[in-house]
Amino acid sequence: MAQPFLKKDDDRDDEAEYSPFLGIEKGAVLQDARVFNDPQLDARRCSQVITKLLYLLNQGETFTKIEATEVFFSVTKLFQSKDIGLRRMVYLMIKELSPCADEVIIVTSSLMKDMNSRTDMYRANAIRVLCRITDGTLLTQIERYLKQAIVDKNPVVASAALVSGIHLLQTNPEIVKRWSNEVQEAVQSRAALVQFHALALLHQIRQNDRLAVSKLVTSLTKGTVRSPLAQCLLIRYTSQVIRESGVNTQSGDRPFYDYLEGCLRHKAEMVIFEAARAITELSGVTTRELTPAITVLQLFLSSSKPVLRFAAVRTLNKVAMSHPMAVTNCNIDMESLISDQNRSIATLAITTLLKTGNESSVDRLMKQITNFMSDIADEFKIVVVEAIRSLCLKFPLKYRSLMNFLSNILREEGGFEYKKAIVDSIVILIRDIPDAKESGLLHLCEFIEDCEFTYLSTQILHFLGNEGPKTSDPSKYIRYIYNRVILENATVRASAVSTLAKFGAMIDSLKPRIFILLRRCLFDNDDEVRDRATLYLNTLGGDGSVVETDKDVKEFLFGSLDIPLTNMETSLKNYIQNPSEEPFEINSVPREVKSQPLAEKKAPGKKPTGLGTPLTGPTPVGDTYERLLSSIPEFASFGKLFKSSGPVELTEAETEYAVNVIKHIFDRHVVFQYNCSNTIPEQLLENVFVIVDASEAEEFSEVGSKPLKTLPYDTPGQTFVAFEKPEGFPSVGKFSNVLRFAVKEVDPSTGEAEDDGVEDEYQLEDFEVVAADYMVKVGVSNFRNAWESMGPDFERIDEYGLGPRESLAESVNAVISLLGMQPCEGTEVVPSNSRSHSCLLSGVYIGNVKVLVRLSFGIDASKEVAMKLAVRSEDENVSDAIHVIVAGG
């Protein structure tokens, strides 16, 4: 694509971008394209027009079928010109237009003529274009020429043929695989680029045959590869073979490790770095194996080339996460990088030092970082703050200097995310290091004096209200809190009033002072502030009224609201719309969770909301379900709720009755919550319950149920059925369901139902309890660290054939769905046309057992998919269970 040129005046402050394509229009360029039809071709003029056409195409401009055809036929006439520059532009234009099969025939003869030309530039470009636009039929006709081109003496031609082979392998693999002998010969070429492309193509041809790949690596690691680029590829393929073969359990050695170590002495820097990185990324790498790689990376730290310094310090930064002691020898060299002009290098150096430094070096590091922080952007500062937080948790005795550092940078200029990262770090340190509580809270109080972010101020005040009363001298925080009532906006003032009330509830000696301050708030000009002050004075007894017990007051101020907010909102709206002399009673708000509204049920293109959102771990909705179930006497003894599924629809849209089911999983029980809605205005349903047939779920036995007394029109309700199952075992099965109820006719004019009802029933869809219902999706921030910390004690590895599949993506999604685990680090996304893929999963299995899974997929030419499954968990029975699930799925 043509790039805009940059025009610079003498005064650099007045730089202006200038593009020769500014303001061009498709119609005008198509008009100019008529120059291609002139009897006397102007090569320079034609090249300019093609450049404009390519620019439009690369900017996303679309040509109609007629326009594209006309341009294509006009461009083919330019083959008459002998101008080499124009010919190259013609090749580019044909590739971009991607003509259809009928049009390809017209240009094929010209391209095949160029492919056999004596001009090497014509030959190479013609090969690239032909392979881009050709189909399988034409490919067989030119296969002989392509084979010859692969072993051509001219490296440009050979590389063009090899790169074309790499692209064709995705669409015509059987034809390309017949070129193995020629590609094998090209691997021995003395031309660096040819050897690089040949090795890449040969590996892709053999990638689904592990033995063939191993033999290829074995033969090439003996010293036949000269190209540094090819050497880098070979190092990656060698790492792949090492990962798949593992460590020799008898000798403790790795196959090919000597080759990787030998590459550390290569004369090309890219090869040295690739080998060092490969060694550091080996699974279960030992300190002895790491040492030579760390040594060469240490040399790169003092290189004059910024790219080498950056590559080395980034690799060492990753190594420091799992092997901090192995990197300590590089600390002196990394300290010199703190002042590096490249801020990315300096940031990586700082964070690595913070991971590898010892307790005695903390103070020195803090002095160096202080000067460094003012020179970097906020995103780099956040990385440094997070590293300092980890260091403080590692060396809690150094909390004073680290807390002071965080406090100082908190007062400096910075954006919201940066300030939030600092506040979050201080909060974590206060919670995890008891000695840091008082100084940390004072630092936060000093910060809110000048804080410009309302959200941070309210969060700090909320935290202060919970932690401040627990300190040795709570009274010193009152001044800071009341200053927020005087000087801040209404949102912060309201939050400060709540914080004052918490101090008054916890510290009796402060109550008189708190009452005085709260009474002053009664004259605030904001309704929210006045209402809160009135409420808290009434609750604490500051207005002379009879107060609740201390337990009730603390529960009110510090406890969580056990009422669904949607129910609270609905009740308040009803109270406002239907005024009453009686005060609003919070006890009148229903505590039962309402099912998904019918209007949202199965709405096309609409994501589930509220309770329709699948639960992926401990959430407020999960807490609500647990409170709901524990409040039902029949289920109160079931213990702690492990997981609640998303709703499974049991009726079609627009039917008389709408029913979905939520599966609540306990250790020894499963409770089915049927959310029901009556969509017929003229009917009232009574004694609503579901008859469940568990004949296809042999391990489940029904132990209880809770019917729904009434189900009026458009008022959702719930009925429950509970089953017992083997303890801690992922029992599965299918359940058939019939909704049974008594129907009473409702008089539309009066809204009253008849006395007599008719028994009726409604057939519901079947649903299943599957293995994924026993797994909670819980992600990990760093899978590699989590995997290594889990340890290999309960690791189980096996291979499976998944049969024919349309693509790897289908296989990956099927296994993720089967296990019900959380994909990590974006590995659920499979690149298009990929022949192999690795996926990382994490979760918590029933019994609160953490589980990590590594999946390796491969697909061959016949679309057969093979999978390697490695599981690590905290319980060997769980690791075995995951394999049983996959084997049975």
Secondary structure, 3 states (H helix, E strand, C coil): CCCCCEECCCCHHHCEECCCCCCCCHHHHHHHHHHHHCCCCCHHHHHHHHHHHHHHHHCCCCCCHHHHHHHHHHHHHHHHCCCHHHHHHHHHHHHHHCCCHHHHHHHHHHHHHHHCCCCHHHHHHHHHHHHHHCCHHHHHHHHHHHHHHHCCCCHHHHHHHHHHHHHHCCCCHHHHHCCHHHHHHHHCCCCHHHHHHHHHHHHHHHCCCHHHHHHHHHHHCCCCCCCHHHHHHHHHHHHHHHHHHCCCCCCCCCCCHHHHHHHCCCCCHHHHHHHHHHHHCCCCCCHHHHHHHHHHHHHHHCCCCHHHHHHHHHHHHHHHHHCHHHHHHHHHHHHHHHHCCCHHHHHHHHHHHHHHCCHHHHHHHHHHHHHHHCCCCHHHHHHHHHHHHHHHHHCHHHHHHHHHHHHHHHCCCCCHHHHHHHHHHHHHHHHHCHHHHHHHHHHHHHHHCCCCCHHHHHHHHHHHHHHHHHCCCHHHHHHHHHHHHHHCCHHHHHHHHHHHHHHHHHCHHHHHHHHHHHHHHCCCCCHHHHHHHHHHHHHHCCCCCCCCCHHHHHHHHHCCCCCCHHHHHHHHHHHHHCCCCCCCCHHHCCCCCCCCCHHHCCCCCCCCCHHHCCCCCCCHHHHHHHHHHHCCHHHHHHCCCCEECCCEECCCCCCCEEEEEEEEECCCEEEEEEEEEECCCCEEEEEEEEEEEEEECCCCEEEEEECEEEECECCCEEEEEEEECCCCCCCCEEEEEEEEEEEEEECCCCCCECCCCEEEEEECCCEEECHHHHEEECCCCCHHHHHHHHCCCCCEEEEEEEEECCCHHHHHHHHHHHHCCEECCCCCCCCCCCCEEEEEEEEEECCCEEEEEEEEEEECCCCEEEEEEEEEECCHHHHHHHHHHHHHC
